[in-house]
Amino acid sequence: MGGMGGSRHLKALAAPAFWPILRKEYKWAVKPSPGPHPIDRCIPLLIVVRNMLNYAKTSREAGKLIAEGHFKVDGVVRRSYKYPVGLMDVIEVVATGEVFRVLPVSTKYMDLVKVPREEGSFKLCRIENKTVVKGGHIQLNLHDGRSYLIRVSDPRNPLEDVYETLGTLKISVPKQQLLDYVPLKEGVIAIVTWGRNVGRVGRIVSIQRGFKRVKSIVTLEDRGGVKFQTSLNYVLPIGVENPLIHLPSGAWQ
């Protein structure tokens, strides 16, 4: 009887294109464990430590540092070298106090951006879906696998349901307290997370709804007055008047 489930291995040539690994020098790459981000939208913690932060030269050294608890992801020490790190995750180096955020960057798709230490206490999560659970309370399903429960006093009162799909929650980590909410609407600042315009930041000018998210088109305008378009599925609101997070140099100036 054959084995069940997916393969535990991943060849370097089959790894996502944005991983900073030597594909022709090594046959195998680290396969991320199942977690908050899909395999094509994440980077294993070992590659982050070895290839992006340059704290180790070999996978053995990086795995040992991770197992010793030198790195936090979203405020929690992660000891698995296969832990998937994805969009908007906050990585903290315990010994040095350095804080990095995983952001979409032009031509790289995902990269680490160093942010001030106070920014390491929160992250932005896009609302992918929402449901009504027992008692009439609202459950928000976020892009990183989290579920946030909004308790309402009267489930028949729609005024308490102010959170819309594809809006963004600002939550504290690791306590997951709701700090702010940015809706998806015209006039807000958003960042493109995928596609040809990945990493570009602009203010939403218009939203043309189509069949599902993929067919819906969002028009944005950057600080230079240049307009560009992308799919609704690739837009993540990050602020109303100003961005809530520190962005790469030149992204919003």
C-alpha positions in Angstrom: 0.0 0.0 0.0 1.4 3.3 -1.0 1.9 6.2 1.3 -0.8 8.8 1.8 -0.5 12.5 1.9 1.8 14.9 0.1 5.5 14.6 -0.3 7.7 15.7 2.6 10.4 16.9 0.2 10.8 19.8 -2.1 13.4 20.2 -4.9 15.1 23.5 -5.3 14.0 23.9 -8.9 10.3 23.5 -7.8 10.5 26.0 -5.0 8.8 29.4 -5.4 10.7 31.7 -7.6 11.1 34.4 -4.9 13.0 32.2 -2.5 16.7 33.4 -2.4 18.3 30.0 -2.8 20.9 28.5 -5.1 18.8 26.2 -7.3 21.6 24.8 -9.5 24.0 24.2 -6.7 21.8 22.2 -4.4 19.1 19.7 -5.3 16.8 20.0 -2.3 15.2 22.9 -0.5 13.4 23.1 2.8 9.7 22.4 2.4 7.6 24.6 4.8 5.3 22.8 7.2 1.6 23.3 7.0 0.7 26.5 8.8 -0.7 30.0 8.4 0.5 30.6 4.9 0.3 28.5 1.7 3.6 27.1 0.3 3.6 29.5 -2.7 3.1 32.6 -0.4 5.6 31.8 2.3 9.3 31.3 3.1 10.6 28.7 5.6 12.1 30.2 8.7 15.4 28.4 8.0 15.8 30.3 4.6 14.9 33.5 6.4 17.7 33.0 9.0 20.3 31.7 6.6 19.8 33.4 3.3 18.0 36.7 4.2 19.3 37.6 7.6 22.7 36.0 7.1 22.9 34.7 10.6 24.2 31.3 9.5 26.2 29.9 6.6 24.7 26.4 6.6 21.3 24.9 7.2 22.7 23.0 10.2 23.8 26.3 11.9 20.5 28.0 11.1 18.5 25.1 12.4 20.4 25.1 15.6 19.9 28.8 16.2 16.2 28.4 15.5 15.9 25.5 17.9 17.6 27.5 20.6 14.8 30.1 20.4 16.6 33.1 19.0 13.8 34.2 16.7 10.2 35.2 17.2 7.5 35.3 14.6 4.5 37.5 15.6 5.8 37.7 19.1 6.0 33.9 19.6 9.3 32.0 19.7 9.3 29.5 16.8 11.7 26.5 17.1 10.8 24.7 13.9 13.1 25.5 11.0 10.2 24.6 8.6 7.8 27.2 10.1 6.2 29.2 7.2 6.8 33.0 7.3 4.5 35.0 5.1 3.0 38.4 4.3 2.9 41.0 7.1 4.6 38.6 9.6 6.8 40.3 12.2 10.2 38.7 12.8 12.2 39.6 15.9 15.8 38.7 16.6 15.8 38.1 20.4 19.5 38.8 21.0 19.8 42.0 19.0 16.3 43.4 19.3 16.0 43.9 15.5 12.6 43.7 14.1 11.7 43.0 10.5 8.4 42.8 8.6 7.7 40.6 5.6 6.4 42.9 2.9 5.8 42.7 -0.9 8.7 44.4 -2.7 9.0 45.1 -6.4 10.8 42.4 -8.4 11.3 40.3 -5.2 7.7 39.7 -4.3 8.5 39.1 -0.6 11.4 40.6 1.4 12.3 41.6 4.9 12.0 45.3 5.7 13.6 46.5 8.9 11.1 48.5 11.0 11.2 50.4 14.3 11.0 48.3 17.4 7.6 49.7 18.4 6.1 48.3 15.2 7.0 44.8 16.3 4.0 44.9 18.6 1.3 44.7 15.9 0.6 43.4 12.4 -1.9 44.0 9.6 -4.3 41.2 8.6 -6.7 41.3 5.7 -10.2 39.9 6.2 -10.6 37.1 3.7 -14.1 36.0 4.8 -16.5 36.4 7.7 -19.3 34.2 9.1 -21.9 34.4 11.8 -21.4 31.9 14.6 -23.5 30.7 17.5 -25.1 33.6 19.4 -25.0 35.9 16.4 -21.4 36.9 16.9 -19.2 37.6 13.9 -16.1 35.6 13.1 -13.5 37.3 10.8 -11.2 34.9 9.0 -7.9 36.6 8.3 -5.2 36.0 5.6 -2.7 34.4 8.0 -5.0 31.7 9.2 -6.3 33.6 12.3 -9.9 33.9 13.3 -11.0 36.9 15.2 -14.4 36.9 17.0 -16.4 40.1 17.1 -19.0 39.9 19.9 -22.2 41.8 19.3 -24.8 42.7 21.9 -27.7 42.4 19.4 -27.2 40.1 16.4 -30.2 41.7 14.7 -28.6 45.2 14.7 -26.5 45.6 11.5 -24.9 48.8 12.9 -22.5 46.6 15.0 -21.3 44.8 11.8 -18.8 47.4 10.6 -16.1 45.0 9.3 -16.2 44.2 5.6 -14.4 41.5 3.6 -11.0 42.6 2.2 -10.7 45.3 4.9 -7.7 45.2 7.1 -7.4 44.7 10.9 -4.6 46.1 12.9 -4.0 43.6 15.8 -1.5 43.3 18.5 0.9 40.4 18.6 0.9 38.0 20.3 -2.2 39.0 22.4 -4.3 39.6 19.3 -6.1 42.7 20.5 -8.0 44.7 17.9 -6.3 48.1 17.6 -7.7 49.6 14.3 -9.6 48.8 11.2 -9.0 50.1 7.6 -11.9 49.4 5.2 -11.4 48.7 1.5 -12.9 51.8 -0.2 -11.9 54.7 -2.4 -9.5 57.1 -0.8 -7.5 54.7 1.4 -3.9 53.8 0.9 -3.2 50.2 -0.2 -0.3 48.0 -1.2 -0.2 45.5 -4.0 0.7 42.0 -2.7 1.0 40.1 -5.9 1.1 40.3 -9.7 2.9 42.7 -12.1 2.6 45.7 -9.8 3.7 43.9 -6.6 5.1 46.2 -4.0 3.6 49.4 -5.4 1.7 51.6 -3.0 -1.1 54.0 -3.9 -4.3 55.6 -3.0 -7.4 53.8 -4.3 -9.2 55.8 -7.0 -11.9 53.4 -8.0 -13.1 49.8 -7.6 -14.7 48.2 -10.6 -16.6 45.1 -9.4 -16.7 42.1 -11.6 -17.3 38.3 -11.3 -15.5 37.3 -8.1 -12.3 39.1 -6.9 -10.1 38.0 -9.7 -12.2 39.8 -12.3 -12.6 42.9 -10.2 -10.2 45.8 -11.1 -8.8 48.4 -8.6 -7.3 51.6 -9.9 -4.7 53.2 -7.6 -2.6 56.4 -7.8 0.8 56.8 -6.3 2.4 59.9 -4.8 3.7 60.9 -8.2 0.3 61.0 -9.7 0.8 57.8 -11.8 -2.3 55.6 -12.0 -2.0 51.8 -12.3 -4.5 48.9 -12.0 -4.4 45.5 -10.4 -6.8 42.7 -9.4 -8.9 43.2 -6.3 -7.5 40.0 -4.9 -4.0 41.6 -4.7 -5.0 44.8 -2.8 -4.3 45.2 0.9 -5.4 48.4 2.6 -2.7 49.8 4.9 -4.0 53.2 6.1 -6.5 56.0 5.6 -4.5 59.3 5.8 -1.0 57.7 6.2 0.3 54.1 6.1 0.1 52.4 9.5 3.4 50.5 8.8 6.9 51.4 7.8 7.4 50.8 4.1 10.5 50.2 2.0 12.4 53.3 0.9 10.7 55.0 -2.0 7.4 53.1 -1.8 5.4 56.1 -0.3 7.2 59.4 -0.2 
